[in-house]
Amino acid sequence: MDLIERHRRVLPSWLSLYYDEPIELDRGEGCWVWDAHGERYLDCFGGILTTSVGHNVPEIVSAISDQAARVIHSSTLYLNRPMIELAERLAKASGIPDAKVFFTTSGTEANDAALLLATAALGSNQVFALRNSYHGRSFTEIAVTGNRTWSPTSYSPLSVSWLQGGSRLRGPLAGLSDAEYVARGVADLEDALLTTTAGRVAALIAEPIQGVGGFCLPPDGYFGELWRVTQREGILWISDEVQTGFGRTGEHFWGYEAHGITPDLITFAKGVGNGMSLAGVIGRAEVMDALGTNSISTFGGSPITAAAGVATFDYIIDHDLMANARARGAELREGLDAIARSTPAIGEVRGKGLMQGVELVWPGTVEPAPELATRALEAARREGVLIGKGGLHGNVLRIAPPMTISAEQIEHALEAFRRSFADQAFHVKEQ
């Protein structure tokens, strides 16, 4: 029995696999990975934006193995030096005065913890979330995920009011100038406060760039205008930095910094541990200390994952990977824009730094073309490049390589994309 059949026998049917012929990744080195048959690929998705500094990085491998040789696990009931060292780095980098940190094992759990803290601190289960958002797969996070593709139930422990968000290629936000987009967003929030809430609202949760939503993003400064309203109303701001954090946008360490705000809570995951199960919440001490009951974390911030986090954080800073993300991201965007100009099926290229989305439409329209996105995903794989796919309609290619990618590797990827999009299907109207 082959590995695919074994996977299907023992794992849920909704646990999807990429590609008509799924691949088993066997090993990695830097930005390259090899499958079990020895085929080499340029990894431009990094395990869903998680392998932030590449595969098999000696400094991180050493930190993990050294810690494993001492103690792997202890829980939060004991002092944990790597966890404290990582918390100190994150608190300082957060921009939040008197920040404290709580560690979890995933972005879903981090967002869950942030909403627990916010609702406990304000004594309300009312929250604002954005349309087209994704914050995780738990019962609570599905409640604030504004994407029906990822929302298997309508039941919710929260009272959620939905705000403007999503694609600017089609729908009610299409064709708006940046100024009009901002004005409409502020008016939408003010109206929601008056019409869809009853009393105090605990929090607003938002991704600076919507990851699963297809790398949709508002104009810079947009969240700053909404933040002024939430500040006035005493509503806590939760910035979901699971995908945008740690310098990936190339502009700032955190995505929220493009908007001139100071969040009350920041959630992080993915790139913080370069593949280890590490995540958490950074927040104002007053909010972080708001729980009136006992709580612990058995696995969050374990010695081994925190050691990986410290090594990853230091690697990002010591190698100025934010600058590399900015430079390589500009090269990637320039190349993608050039491909888009000669490819009618590309409706839009968007994103920041090493977080670029390519939206596929049927040529001559803005109608979503998920079939073409799947075709492009397969074509890129045949050309030796691994990318992701997302968006509300499943028609957006997500390109997010490790932040260590070189100029030569960016050109390698772009050449693969040029050959992929040469297919006639991306140039003629749907029959």
N, C-alpha and C positions, 0 to 999 in steps of 0.2 A: 504494500500500500504506500503510495507516494505521500509526501508531506502535505500537499494541498488537501487530499482526501482525509488525512488524519486531522488536519485543522478543522475541516467541516464537520467531522464526526463529534468532536468534543468541545467546540467553541460555538457561541451563539450565531445564528444566521445573520444578525444585524451587525456583526463584527466584520466589516467589509475589507477586502483586499484590493490594492491597486493592480491594474493590468490584467489583460485576458489570460496571460500566463504569469501568475504571481511569482515574485523572486524572493529568495532567502538571502539576506545580507549576511555574509560570513565574516568579513573583517574590514577595517578601515584604516586609512592613513591620511591625516590632514583633511583635505576636502574630497578625497577619493574613497570609494568603497568598492568591494568585490563581492560578487554573489557566490553561491556554493559551487557554481560551475566555472569560476575563475574569470568571469566577465567583469571588466572594470567600468565604473560609472563615476561621473562628476556629481557629487551630492549637492544639489541646489535646493534641498528642502530640509535637510538636517534633522530628520525625525520630528517634523512639524516645528521648526524654528527652535529646536532644543539643543542640538549639538552646536553651540554658539561659537566655539573656538576650534572646532575640528575634531577628528578622530585620532585616538592614540597619541595624545599630546603628552610628552614625557613628564612635564611638571605636574600634570593632573593625575596621570597614572601613578606617579611616585607618591603623591599625597594620599591617594586612595590605598595603595599597597602598604605604605608606612603605617597608616592608621589601622588598617585591617590586621596588621601584625601586633598591634597593641590591644585595642578593644573595638569591636564593631558596633555594639549596641549597649545602651544603658537606660534609656528613657529620660524624660525630663525630671524625674525624681532625684537625679544626681547632678552635680555640677559637671558641665560639659565644655571644656576649653574651646574646641573648634566652633561650637555653636555660639559661644559668647564672642569669639573673635569675628565671626561672620556677622553677627548682629551688630557689633560696633561699626563695622564697615558700612553695612546697609543703612543704619540709622544716620550716620554722617552723610552718606550720599543722597539721602531721601529729600533733603530740603525741608523736612518737618522739624520744627523746634521740639526739643525734649522727646524725641521719637523712641518708641519701644518696638520690639519685633517678636512675633510669634511664628514658629515654623510649622509647616505641614508637609505633606508628601506630594501634593498635586495642586495645580491651579484651581481645579474645581473645589477642593477642600479649602484653599486659601480664600476664594470668593465667598464660600459658605461661612467661614470664620468671620470675614469682614462684615457680612450682613448680620450675623449673630451679634457682633460687637456693636454695630450701629443701632440695631433695633433695641438692644438691651440698654444702651446709653440714653436713647431718647424715649424709650417706653412706647414705641409705635411699630407696627408691622407694615406701615405704608412706605413704599419706595417708588422712585422713578427709575425707569430703564429705557434704553433706546431701541427703536425698531431696527431690525437686521443685526442685532447683537448676538453674541454667544459668550456665556460665562461658565459653562461646564455642564456635566451630565448628571449631577445629583438632583434630588427632588427639589431642593431650594433653588439651585441654579437654573434648572429648566424653567422655573417660574419667571426669571428675569432674562431669559433668552428669547429675543424677538425674531426668531427664525423658525418657521413651522417645520422645516425639514429636520430640525434637531429637537423638537418639542413633542414627545410621545404622549404627554398627558396634560390635561387642562387643570388638574388639581394643583393647589398651591398653598403654602403656609404664609404667603405674603399677599398684600393688596398692592398690585402693581399698576401704575399709570405709565402709558407709553408715550415717549417723546419722539420728535423728528430724528430721523437717521436713515442711513442707507445710500443707495446708488444715486448719483447725480446724472446718470446716463439716460434714465427713463423715470416715469412716475412723477409724483408731485414736486420733486426737487429738480427735475430736468430743466436746464436752461437758465437757472437762477444765477445771478452774479454772486460773488462772495458776500457783498453787502446785503443783498436780498436774502440770501441763505441765513445769514446771522440774524437779521431782523425777524424773519419768519420763525426761527428757532426760539428766540426770546419771547415772542408773542405766543408761541405754542406752549412754552413752559408757564407763562403767566396765566394763560387760559386753563391749562391743566390744574394749576393750583386752585383756581376758582371753581372748577366744574367737576373734577374727578377725585378730589381728596376730601377727607373729613377730618379736619383738625391737623395735628402735627404730622409732618412727613419725616421719616428717619433719615433717608439717604437718597442720593442719586448715584448710580453706578454706570460707568461708561468706559469703553475702550478708546484710547486716543486714535487708534486705527483699528477698524473692525476686522479681526483676523479671519475666522471662519466665514464671516460675511463677505469675503472677497476683497479684503484690503481697501474697503471704502473709508474715506476720511473727510472730515469737514475742513473748511478754511482754517488756517492758523488763527488763533485768537477767539475762535467760536466758543470753546468751552469756558474761556475767560468771561464772556458775556453772560453765559448761563450761571457760572459760579457766583457772579455778583448777586444774582437773584437768590441763589441758595444761601449765600452768606446772610443776606437780609432776613431770610425766613428761618435761619437756624437749622438748615438741612445739611447733613454731612455729605462730603464728596468722596466717593470711592473711585480711584483711578485704577482700572484693571490693566496692569502693565505686564501681564503674562507673556504677551508676544512682543510688545514694543520696548520693553525695558532693556537695560544694560548696553545702551549705545547703538542698537540695531538701526535706528532711523538715521544715524550719522550726524544728526543735528545736536542732540542732547542725550544725556544718560537715560532720562525717562521721557516717554512720549508726551506726558502732560506739560512739560516745560515749554512746548511750542505755543501754549495757550495762556501763559502768564498767571497760573493759579498755584495755590499750595493745597494739595488734597489733605483731607483729614485722615484718610487711609489709602495705602498703596498695596495692591496685591501683586505678587511676583511668582514666577515659576520658570519652567522650561530652561532658558539659557543660563540661569543662575548656577546650575550644577553640571552643565555640559553633558547632560544625559542621565545624571543620577536623580533619584526620586526626591526632589527637594523643592520646596515652595514656601510661601508664607505671607504674612501681613506686616506692614510697617504702619505705625499710626501714632497720633498724638497720645501722650501718656494718659490723659484724662479719659480718652475713649478706650484705649487698650486695657485700662484697669477697671473698666465698667462692669465686668461680670461679678455678680454678687454671690457666686457659688464656686465650689472647687472645680478645677479642670486640669488636665494634663495632656501630653501628647506622647503616645508610646513610641512612634516612629519619627515624628517630625523633628528635623534638625539632629538626626542621629550623628554620633561622632564621625562615621565614615562619609555620610552625605555632606555634612557641614565642612569636613576637611576638603572635599572636592569643591564645595562652594567657595571656600577661602582661596584655594588655588586658582579657580576659574576667575573670580573677581580680580585677583592680583594680576592674572595673565591679561585680562582685558585692559586694565589700567597701565600695566608696565609696557605693553606693546601698542598702546594707543589705538586700540581696535575701532574706537568710534571714528577716528580720522580715516582709517582704512575703509570702514563702512560708508563714509561720506564719499570718498574718492571712487571706490569700486562701484558704489551705488549709482554715481553719476554716469560712469561708463556703461553700466548695465542699462540704465534708463535711456541714455542716448541711443544705444543699439536697438533697444526694444521700440522706441519711438520711430526709428528709421524703418524697422520691419513693419510696423503698423501702417506707415504711410503708403506702403505698397501691398498691403494685405487687407482687402475689403472685409474679411471676417473678423478683424480685430476692431472692436467698437471703442475700446478705451484702454490706455495704459495708465496706471495710477499707483501711488505709494510713495515711500520715502526710503532713502538709503538702500539697504539690502533687504527690502520688504516691498517687492514690486508685484502688482497684479496685472494680468492681461485678460480682459473680458472678451469672450468670443460671442459673436452675433451672426445671424444669417446675413450674408453679403447684401448690401443695399437696404438694410433695415437696422433697427436696434433691438430686434427680437432675440431673446437669449437662445444660444445654440449649445446646450450641454453636450450634444453628440459631437460637435466639433472640438469642444474642450477635451473630451475623452480621446478623440482622434489625435489631438496635439500632444496629450500626455503620453500616449503610446508611441507616437513618432519620436518624441524627445528621448524616450527610453531606448528605442532602437538606435538613436544617434549617440547613446552613451551618456545621457544626462537625466537625472532624477529630479522631478519637480512635483508640486502639489496641485490640488484642485479644490475649489470651494465656491463660495457665493450662494446667494439665496436659491438660484436656479442650477447650481452645479456647473456653471459655465465660465468660471474664472480660474485661470492658471495662477498658482501662487509660487513665486520664485524667491527663495530666501536661503541662500547658501550660508555656510559658516562665515563669521566676520573676519576670518583669516584668509579668505579667498584672494588670489593674486590677479593682477591685470591680465596675465596670460590665460588664466583659467576663466575669467569673464569673457574674453574673446573666444575661447574654446566653446563656452556655452552659447554665445551669440551665433557662432557659426553653425552649431547644431540646430538652433532655433530657425536660422535662415533656411536650412535644408528642410526642416520639418514643415515650415509654412509654404514651401514651394509647391506642395500638393494642391492640385486643382480645386479640391473641395473648399479651400479657404479663399477662392477667388471668383467663384461663380455663385449665382443665386440658387437658392433651394428649388429643386424641381417639384 
